[in-house]
Amino acid sequence: MTFPMLPSSRRARWFAVLCSASLLLSPHVLAEEKKADASSHEDKKSESDLPPLPADKTIHQSVRVDGRMLSYDATVGTIVVRNDKGKKIAEVVYTAYVVPHKGPGRPVTFAFNGGPGASSVYLNMGAIGPKRVQFGMDGNAPSDAAVTKDNPSTWLDMTDLVFIDPVGTGFSRSLEDDDATKKDFYETEADIKYLSRVVYDWLVKSGRLRDPKYVVGESYGGYRAPRIAYTLQTGMGVGVNGLVMVSPYIDPAAIGDGDSLSPLPWMINLPSMAAGHLEEQGRFSPQAVQEVENYVRKDFVVDFLAGRSDPGAVARMVQKVSGYTGLDPALVAKLDGRVGISTFLREAHRSEKKIGSVYDSNVTAWDPFPGAARQQSGDPILEAIIAPATSAVVDFITREVGWKPDAHYEALSFKVNEAWDRGSPDDKPVADLRKAIANDPNMHVLIAHGYNDLSCPFFASRLILDQMPAFGQAERVKLAIYPGGHMFYGRPDSNRAFKADVGKMFGVK
């Protein structure tokens, strides 16, 4: 899951920095800083006095998959993160599901969610783990019972699974002060470096270096996955057999903010808007969405770039965009044929006084302020899934496994997201993906999306893959799109189809 980007918050942070800098000349502020330094010293002391995390613990469980019982060991454990001097600076908590076996050869898959600031519970208990709790569908609510059931689409019959919670999520924690934590963990490059080392350390700890290895990442985890794979290859000496990127946030530079000359942000969003409208009207089909993709690649971009040089360009855009999105042509005309995500999500359901989710435009909630000029409520999916997901995973860890830390589980940390240093938007995930595939002729990649997702639209991946080399055979890198949104796996049929596509990568017939 990726948090929506808010450019205004960046401006606010810069304003705060400038204001604080102007206060450095004040003697009163200097005195306050001395107090702050003393407080910081106490904070560092208290960090080292945190209650210790429990020792790793394993229980034996089973799950029914395709009519047969599969026994496995479920382990909740910790990987210590150390700095270059060997000092312990963090503890990363993981949940592993391992089917007992003899000798090397059984695959192991490492799973990462996104945010930044999301724990791995969404892939674990929503998509591929042995147990699942329902969330992410229209009608789901925070008060839904957090009861897990056997997951018929679990990957455990194909691969062992290791779900990793980055620092600041789940029960994983930094042992440093805020400044050092941000520098060592809440920054894109540092994030890739330490998480790659966590994967390596788990492999060594578990004696699994000889086994096939896969990495799966959802949303911002899709930013992480190719970069972790390339870092494992070139920095850790560990080969990766395959990557699965789920609704990936793959190219921040391409997505943009909609204010630039580039037509890419508008091109990328329109097919997903159209898919949502088609589904809402009961007319969805891949062929119908393909028509929109063809329009976006050709006529839309020509008219967009023509602008006022062609008096009919905007009129043609308005006609097509309003038809594909279902929005009032008069409104689309006021926007010059450029419909933003927030506008679409609100206007598509305005007659019902509801608002759609950026993660799936057809998952809605009542708009508490329907008369306000701008949305003043949270995202319908984001606000509905945290409670059942958190309750389910904490119940599993503390009651079933019996691993009981004296801490709160962070399923989705806004604190981590706000502290995150994203650097400059670039295409490093795409570049590292290209290099990782080029380095290893045996590596395969599956990029999976939901049609209705407007947080990480599928058409961005479509355009990126169309510009990539074939690397010897087109089958090595595949794009799969399923009914649903960002968490398309919340729909049972889509999750079954997803597993079948992943199974081909694992050689399951």
C-alpha positions as CSV (number, residue, x, y, z in Angstrom):
1,M,0.0,0.0,0.0
2,T,1.2,3.5,-0.9
3,F,0.1,6.6,0.9
4,P,-1.2,9.3,-1.3
5,M,1.4,12.0,-2.0
6,L,0.5,15.5,-0.6
7,P,2.6,18.2,-2.2
8,S,1.2,20.8,0.2
9,S,2.6,18.9,3.2
10,R,6.1,19.2,1.6
11,R,5.6,22.9,1.4
12,A,4.6,23.0,5.0
13,R,7.7,21.1,6.0
14,W,9.9,23.5,4.1
15,F,8.1,26.4,5.7
16,A,8.7,24.9,9.1
17,V,12.4,24.4,8.4
18,L,12.8,28.0,7.3
19,C,10.9,29.3,10.3
20,S,13.1,27.2,12.7
21,A,16.2,28.5,11.0
22,S,15.2,32.1,11.6
23,L,14.9,31.5,15.3
24,L,18.5,30.3,15.8
25,L,19.5,33.9,16.7
26,S,17.2,34.1,19.7
27,P,19.0,33.5,23.1
28,H,15.7,32.1,24.4
29,V,15.8,29.5,21.6
30,L,19.4,28.6,22.5
31,A,18.3,28.0,26.1
32,E,15.5,25.8,24.9
33,E,17.8,23.9,22.7
34,K,20.0,23.0,25.7
35,K,16.9,21.7,27.4
36,A,16.0,19.8,24.2
37,D,19.6,18.3,24.1
38,A,19.1,17.1,27.7
39,S,15.7,15.7,26.8
40,S,17.2,14.0,23.8
41,H,19.9,12.4,26.0
42,E,17.1,11.1,28.2
43,D,15.3,9.8,25.1
44,K,18.4,7.9,24.0
45,K,18.7,6.4,27.5
46,S,15.0,5.3,27.4
47,E,15.5,3.8,24.0
48,S,18.1,1.4,25.4
49,D,15.8,0.6,28.3
50,L,13.0,-0.6,26.0
51,P,11.5,-3.9,27.2
52,P,13.3,-6.8,25.4
53,L,11.5,-8.5,22.6
54,P,10.6,-12.2,23.3
55,A,12.8,-15.0,21.9
56,D,11.8,-16.5,18.6
57,K,8.9,-18.8,18.9
58,T,7.5,-21.5,16.6
59,I,4.2,-23.4,16.6
60,H,2.8,-26.1,14.3
61,Q,-0.3,-25.4,12.2
62,S,-2.0,-26.7,9.2
63,V,-4.1,-25.4,6.3
64,R,-6.4,-27.0,3.7
65,V,-5.3,-26.3,0.2
66,D,-6.9,-27.9,-2.9
67,G,-8.6,-30.5,-0.7
68,R,-5.5,-31.6,1.2
69,M,-4.0,-30.7,4.6
70,L,-0.6,-29.0,4.5
71,S,1.3,-28.9,7.8
72,Y,3.8,-26.1,8.5
73,D,5.8,-24.3,11.2
74,A,4.8,-20.7,11.9
75,T,7.6,-18.7,13.5
76,V,7.6,-15.1,14.8
77,G,11.2,-14.0,15.3
78,T,13.7,-11.1,15.2
79,I,16.6,-10.1,13.0
80,V,19.0,-7.7,14.6
81,V,20.3,-4.7,12.5
82,R,23.7,-3.4,13.3
83,N,25.6,-0.4,11.9
84,D,29.1,-0.5,10.3
85,K,30.7,-0.5,13.8
86,G,28.6,-3.5,14.9
87,K,26.4,-1.6,17.2
88,K,22.8,-2.9,17.5
89,I,20.5,-0.2,16.1
90,A,17.3,-1.9,15.3
91,E,15.2,-5.1,15.6
92,V,13.2,-6.3,12.7
93,V,10.4,-8.7,13.4
94,Y,9.4,-11.3,10.8
95,T,6.7,-14.0,10.5
96,A,7.8,-17.1,8.6
97,Y,5.7,-20.1,7.4
98,V,7.9,-23.1,6.6
99,V,6.8,-26.5,5.4
100,P,9.2,-29.1,6.9
101,H,11.3,-30.7,4.2
102,K,14.6,-32.4,3.8
103,G,17.5,-31.0,1.8
104,P,17.7,-28.0,-0.5
105,G,15.4,-27.2,-3.3
106,R,12.2,-25.8,-1.7
107,P,11.7,-22.2,-2.6
108,V,11.5,-19.4,0.0
109,T,9.7,-16.1,-0.7
110,F,10.3,-12.8,1.1
111,A,7.4,-10.5,1.2
112,F,7.3,-6.7,1.7
113,N,4.4,-4.3,1.8
114,G,4.7,-0.6,1.2
115,G,3.5,2.8,2.5
116,P,6.2,3.6,3.3
117,G,5.0,2.8,6.8
118,A,2.9,-0.4,6.1
119,S,3.6,-3.7,7.8
120,S,3.4,-7.0,6.0
121,V,0.0,-7.9,7.3
122,Y,-1.8,-7.0,4.1
123,L,0.1,-9.6,2.0
124,N,0.3,-12.0,4.9
125,M,-3.4,-12.1,5.9
126,G,-5.0,-10.7,2.9
127,A,-3.3,-12.4,-0.1
128,I,-0.7,-15.2,0.2
129,G,-0.3,-16.4,3.8
130,P,-2.0,-19.6,5.0
131,K,-4.7,-17.7,6.9
132,R,-6.6,-14.7,5.8
133,V,-9.1,-12.1,7.1
134,Q,-11.5,-10.4,4.7
135,F,-10.8,-6.7,4.0
136,G,-10.6,-4.3,1.1
137,M,-14.0,-5.0,-0.5
138,D,-17.0,-2.7,-0.6
139,G,-19.1,-3.0,2.5
140,N,-16.1,-4.1,4.8
141,A,-16.1,-2.1,8.0
142,P,-13.6,-1.5,10.9
143,S,-16.0,-3.4,13.3
144,D,-16.0,-6.6,11.2
145,A,-14.9,-9.7,13.1
146,A,-11.2,-10.2,12.9
147,V,-11.5,-14.0,12.4
148,T,-9.0,-15.7,10.1
149,K,-9.9,-18.7,7.9
150,D,-7.8,-21.0,5.7
151,N,-6.7,-19.2,2.6
152,P,-7.4,-21.3,-0.4
153,S,-5.1,-19.1,-2.5
154,T,-2.1,-19.3,-0.2
155,W,1.3,-19.8,-1.8
156,L,2.5,-22.1,0.9
157,D,2.0,-25.2,-1.2
158,M,4.5,-23.7,-3.7
159,T,7.0,-21.9,-1.4
160,D,7.9,-21.1,2.1
161,L,7.0,-17.5,3.1
162,V,8.8,-14.9,5.2
163,F,6.9,-11.7,5.9
164,I,9.2,-8.8,6.9
165,D,8.0,-5.7,8.8
166,P,10.4,-2.8,8.2
167,V,11.5,-0.6,11.1
168,G,8.6,1.4,12.4
169,T,6.0,-1.1,11.3
170,G,4.5,-4.1,13.0
171,F,6.6,-4.7,16.1
172,S,9.9,-3.8,14.4
173,R,11.7,-1.0,16.1
174,S,14.7,1.3,15.9
175,L,16.9,1.6,19.0
176,E,18.2,5.0,17.9
177,D,17.0,8.6,18.4
178,D,14.7,10.2,15.8
179,D,17.4,11.8,13.7
180,A,19.5,8.7,13.5
181,T,16.4,6.6,12.8
182,K,15.4,8.8,9.9
183,K,18.9,8.6,8.5
184,D,19.3,4.9,8.9
185,F,15.8,3.6,8.1
186,Y,13.4,6.2,6.8
187,E,15.1,7.0,3.5
188,T,15.0,5.2,0.2
189,E,18.6,4.1,-0.1
190,A,19.1,3.2,3.5
191,D,15.8,1.2,3.4
192,I,17.0,-0.9,0.5
193,K,20.4,-1.5,2.1
194,Y,19.2,-2.8,5.5
195,L,16.3,-4.8,4.2
196,S,18.6,-6.6,1.8
197,R,20.8,-7.4,4.7
198,V,17.8,-8.7,6.7
199,V,17.0,-11.1,3.9
200,Y,20.6,-12.3,3.8
201,D,20.7,-12.7,7.6
202,W,17.5,-14.8,7.6
203,L,18.8,-17.1,4.9
204,V,22.0,-17.6,6.9
205,K,20.1,-18.0,10.2
206,S,17.8,-20.6,8.7
207,G,20.4,-22.4,6.5
208,R,18.5,-21.6,3.3
209,L,21.2,-20.1,1.0
210,R,21.1,-23.1,-1.4
211,D,17.3,-22.8,-2.0
212,P,15.5,-20.9,-4.8
213,K,14.7,-17.4,-3.6
214,Y,11.9,-15.1,-4.6
215,V,10.9,-11.5,-3.6
216,V,7.3,-10.2,-3.6
217,G,6.5,-6.5,-2.9
218,E,3.2,-4.7,-2.9
219,S,2.8,-1.0,-3.7
220,Y,5.9,0.8,-2.3
221,G,7.1,-2.8,-1.7
222,G,7.1,-2.9,-5.5
223,Y,9.6,-0.1,-5.4
224,R,11.6,-2.1,-3.0
225,A,11.4,-5.5,-4.7
226,P,13.6,-5.0,-7.8
227,R,16.1,-2.9,-5.9
228,I,16.4,-5.5,-3.1
229,A,16.8,-8.2,-5.8
230,Y,19.6,-6.2,-7.5
231,T,21.3,-5.4,-4.2
232,L,21.2,-9.1,-3.2
233,Q,22.8,-10.0,-6.5
234,T,25.5,-7.4,-6.5
235,G,26.0,-6.5,-2.8
236,M,25.1,-9.6,-0.8
237,G,26.1,-12.4,-3.2
238,V,22.6,-13.9,-3.3
239,G,20.8,-14.7,-6.5
240,V,17.1,-14.2,-6.8
241,N,15.1,-16.6,-9.0
242,G,12.0,-14.4,-9.4
243,L,10.2,-11.2,-8.6
244,V,6.5,-10.6,-8.1
245,M,5.5,-6.9,-8.0
246,V,1.9,-6.4,-6.7
247,S,0.3,-3.0,-7.6
248,P,3.8,-1.6,-7.7
249,Y,4.8,2.0,-7.2
250,I,7.5,1.5,-9.8
251,D,8.3,4.8,-11.4
252,P,7.7,8.0,-9.3
253,A,9.2,10.2,-12.0
254,A,6.6,9.0,-14.6
255,I,3.5,9.5,-12.3
256,G,4.2,13.2,-11.6
257,D,1.7,15.5,-9.9
258,G,-0.4,16.5,-12.9
259,D,0.9,20.1,-13.1
260,S,3.7,19.5,-15.6
261,L,3.8,19.6,-19.4
262,S,4.0,15.9,-19.6
263,P,0.8,14.0,-20.6
264,L,1.9,10.9,-18.7
265,P,0.0,11.4,-15.5
266,W,-3.2,11.9,-17.3
267,M,-2.5,9.0,-19.7
268,I,-1.7,6.6,-16.8
269,N,-4.8,7.4,-14.8
270,L,-7.5,7.4,-17.5
271,P,-7.7,3.6,-18.2
272,S,-8.2,2.8,-14.5
273,M,-10.9,5.5,-14.2
274,A,-12.6,4.0,-17.2
275,A,-12.3,0.5,-15.8
276,G,-14.0,1.6,-12.6
277,H,-16.8,3.3,-14.5
278,L,-17.3,0.3,-16.7
279,E,-17.5,-2.1,-13.7
280,E,-19.9,0.3,-11.9
281,Q,-22.1,0.2,-15.1
282,G,-21.9,-3.6,-15.4
283,R,-20.1,-3.3,-18.7
284,F,-16.5,-4.2,-17.7
285,S,-14.3,-6.3,-19.9
286,P,-10.6,-6.4,-20.7
287,Q,-11.5,-5.6,-24.3
288,A,-13.4,-2.4,-23.3
289,V,-10.4,-1.2,-21.2
290,Q,-8.1,-2.0,-24.1
291,E,-10.1,0.4,-26.2
292,V,-9.3,3.2,-23.7
293,E,-5.6,2.2,-23.7
294,N,-5.5,2.5,-27.5
295,Y,-7.1,5.9,-27.3
296,V,-4.6,7.1,-24.6
297,R,-1.6,5.9,-26.6
298,K,-2.7,7.7,-29.8
299,D,-5.4,10.3,-30.1
300,F,-5.3,11.5,-26.4
301,V,-1.6,12.3,-26.4
302,V,-1.8,14.0,-29.8
303,D,-4.7,16.2,-28.7
304,F,-3.1,16.9,-25.3
305,L,0.1,18.1,-26.8
306,A,-1.7,20.1,-29.6
307,G,-3.4,22.2,-27.0
308,R,-4.7,25.6,-28.3
309,S,-2.8,25.1,-31.6
310,D,-5.8,22.9,-32.6
311,P,-9.1,24.5,-31.7
312,G,-10.8,21.1,-31.8
313,A,-8.3,19.2,-29.7
314,V,-9.8,20.1,-26.2
315,A,-13.3,19.4,-27.5
316,R,-12.3,15.9,-28.7
317,M,-10.6,15.2,-25.3
318,V,-13.7,16.3,-23.4
319,Q,-16.0,14.1,-25.4
320,K,-13.8,11.0,-25.0
321,V,-12.8,11.5,-21.4
322,S,-16.4,12.3,-20.2
323,G,-17.6,9.2,-22.0
324,Y,-14.9,6.9,-20.5
325,T,-15.3,8.3,-17.0
326,G,-19.0,8.8,-16.9
327,L,-18.5,12.4,-15.6
328,D,-20.6,15.4,-16.7
329,P,-19.2,16.7,-20.0
330,A,-19.7,20.3,-18.7
331,L,-17.4,19.5,-15.7
332,V,-14.9,17.8,-17.9
333,A,-14.9,20.8,-20.2
334,K,-14.1,23.1,-17.3
335,L,-11.1,20.9,-16.7
336,D,-10.0,21.0,-20.3
337,G,-10.3,17.2,-20.5
338,R,-7.9,16.7,-17.6
339,V,-9.7,14.8,-14.8
340,G,-7.7,14.5,-11.6
341,I,-8.0,11.4,-9.3
342,S,-9.6,13.2,-6.4
343,T,-12.2,14.8,-8.8
344,F,-13.1,11.5,-10.3
345,L,-13.4,9.7,-7.0
346,R,-15.8,12.3,-5.6
347,E,-17.8,13.1,-8.7
348,A,-18.3,9.5,-9.8
349,H,-20.4,8.9,-6.6
350,R,-21.6,12.4,-5.8
351,S,-25.3,11.6,-6.6
352,E,-25.2,9.0,-3.7
353,K,-23.3,11.4,-1.5
354,K,-20.5,8.9,-1.3
355,I,-16.8,8.9,-2.1
356,G,-14.7,6.3,-3.8
357,S,-11.4,4.9,-2.7
358,V,-8.1,5.7,-4.5
359,Y,-7.3,2.0,-4.0
360,D,-10.5,0.8,-5.7
361,S,-12.8,3.5,-7.1
362,N,-15.9,1.2,-6.6
363,V,-15.2,0.7,-2.9
364,T,-17.2,3.6,-1.4
365,A,-18.1,5.2,1.9
366,W,-20.5,7.9,2.9
367,D,-19.0,11.4,2.5
368,P,-19.4,13.0,5.9
369,F,-19.1,16.5,4.3
370,P,-20.7,16.2,0.9
371,G,-21.2,20.0,0.5
372,A,-17.5,20.8,1.2
373,A,-15.4,22.0,-1.7
374,R,-12.8,19.3,-1.1
375,Q,-12.8,15.9,0.5
376,Q,-12.5,16.1,4.2
377,S,-12.6,12.4,5.1
378,G,-10.1,9.6,5.0
379,D,-9.9,7.0,2.2
380,P,-12.8,4.4,2.4
381,I,-10.4,1.4,2.2
382,L,-7.6,2.8,4.2
383,E,-9.8,3.6,7.1
384,A,-11.7,0.3,7.0
385,I,-8.8,-2.2,6.9
386,I,-6.6,-1.1,9.7
387,A,-8.8,-2.4,12.5
388,P,-9.5,-5.9,11.2
389,A,-6.0,-6.4,9.8
390,T,-4.4,-5.3,13.1
391,S,-6.6,-7.3,15.3
392,A,-6.2,-10.4,13.3
393,V,-2.4,-10.3,13.1
394,V,-1.9,-9.3,16.8
395,D,-4.3,-12.1,17.8
396,F,-2.3,-14.6,15.8
397,I,1.1,-13.4,17.1
398,T,0.2,-13.0,20.7
399,R,-2.5,-15.6,21.3
400,E,-1.8,-18.4,18.8
401,V,2.0,-18.2,18.6
402,G,2.3,-16.9,22.1
403,W,4.9,-14.2,21.2
404,K,3.9,-11.3,23.5
405,P,5.9,-8.1,23.2
406,D,5.2,-5.1,25.4
407,A,4.5,-2.9,22.4
408,H,1.8,-1.8,19.9
409,Y,1.6,-3.3,16.5
410,E,1.8,-0.7,13.7
411,A,-0.2,-1.9,10.7
412,L,0.1,1.4,9.0
413,S,2.3,4.1,10.5
414,F,1.6,7.7,9.5
415,K,4.6,8.7,11.6
416,V,6.9,6.7,9.4
417,N,5.3,8.0,6.2
418,E,5.6,11.6,7.3
419,A,9.3,11.2,8.3
420,W,10.2,9.4,5.1
421,D,12.8,11.1,2.8
422,R,11.8,10.1,-0.7
423,G,14.6,12.0,-2.4
424,S,14.1,13.1,-5.9
425,P,11.6,11.2,-8.1
426,D,13.5,8.9,-10.3
427,D,13.3,5.5,-12.1
428,K,15.7,3.6,-9.9
429,P,13.3,0.6,-9.5
430,V,13.0,0.3,-13.3
431,A,16.7,0.7,-13.8
432,D,17.5,-1.9,-11.1
433,L,14.9,-4.2,-12.5
434,R,16.5,-4.0,-15.9
435,K,19.9,-4.7,-14.5
436,A,18.8,-7.6,-12.3
437,I,17.1,-9.3,-15.2
438,A,20.1,-8.7,-17.5
439,N,22.4,-10.1,-14.9
440,D,20.5,-13.4,-14.5
441,P,19.1,-15.2,-17.5
442,N,17.0,-17.4,-15.2
443,M,15.2,-14.6,-13.4
444,H,11.5,-14.2,-14.1
445,V,9.2,-11.3,-13.2
446,L,5.4,-11.0,-12.8
447,I,3.9,-7.5,-12.4
448,A,0.3,-7.7,-11.1
449,H,-2.3,-5.0,-11.0
450,G,-6.0,-4.4,-10.4
451,Y,-7.9,-2.6,-13.1
452,N,-9.5,-0.1,-10.7
453,D,-6.4,1.0,-8.8
454,L,-5.7,4.8,-9.0
455,S,-2.9,4.8,-6.4
456,C,-0.6,2.7,-8.6
457,P,-2.4,2.5,-12.0
458,F,-1.7,-0.5,-14.2
459,F,-1.1,1.5,-17.3
460,A,2.2,2.9,-15.9
461,S,3.6,-0.6,-15.8
462,R,2.2,-1.3,-19.3
463,L,4.1,1.7,-20.7
464,I,7.3,0.9,-18.8
465,L,7.3,-2.8,-20.0
466,D,6.7,-1.7,-23.5
467,Q,9.9,0.2,-23.4
468,M,12.0,-2.6,-21.9
469,P,14.2,-5.0,-23.9
470,A,12.9,-8.6,-24.4
471,F,15.9,-10.0,-22.5
472,G,16.0,-13.0,-24.8
473,Q,12.4,-14.1,-24.4
474,A,9.3,-12.0,-23.8
475,E,7.9,-14.6,-21.3
476,R,10.5,-13.6,-18.7
477,V,8.6,-10.4,-17.8
478,K,4.9,-10.5,-17.7
479,L,2.1,-8.1,-16.8
480,A,-1.2,-9.5,-15.3
481,I,-4.2,-7.3,-14.6
482,Y,-7.2,-8.5,-12.6
483,P,-10.7,-7.2,-11.7
484,G,-10.4,-5.1,-8.5
485,G,-8.2,-2.4,-7.2
486,H,-4.9,-2.0,-5.4
487,M,-5.7,-5.0,-3.2
488,F,-7.3,-7.0,-6.0
489,Y,-6.6,-10.1,-4.0
490,G,-9.5,-9.2,-1.7
491,R,-11.7,-10.6,-4.5
492,P,-11.5,-14.4,-4.3
493,D,-11.6,-14.9,-8.1
494,S,-8.8,-12.4,-8.7
495,N,-6.7,-14.0,-6.0
496,R,-7.1,-17.5,-7.5
497,A,-6.1,-16.2,-10.9
498,F,-3.2,-14.4,-9.4
499,K,-2.0,-17.6,-7.7
500,A,-2.3,-19.5,-10.9
501,D,-0.1,-16.9,-12.7
502,V,2.5,-17.0,-9.9
503,G,2.4,-20.8,-10.0
504,K,3.7,-20.8,-13.6
505,M,6.7,-18.9,-12.3
506,F,7.3,-21.6,-9.7
507,G,6.8,-24.3,-12.3
508,V,3.5,-25.5,-11.0
509,K,1.4,-27.1,-13.7
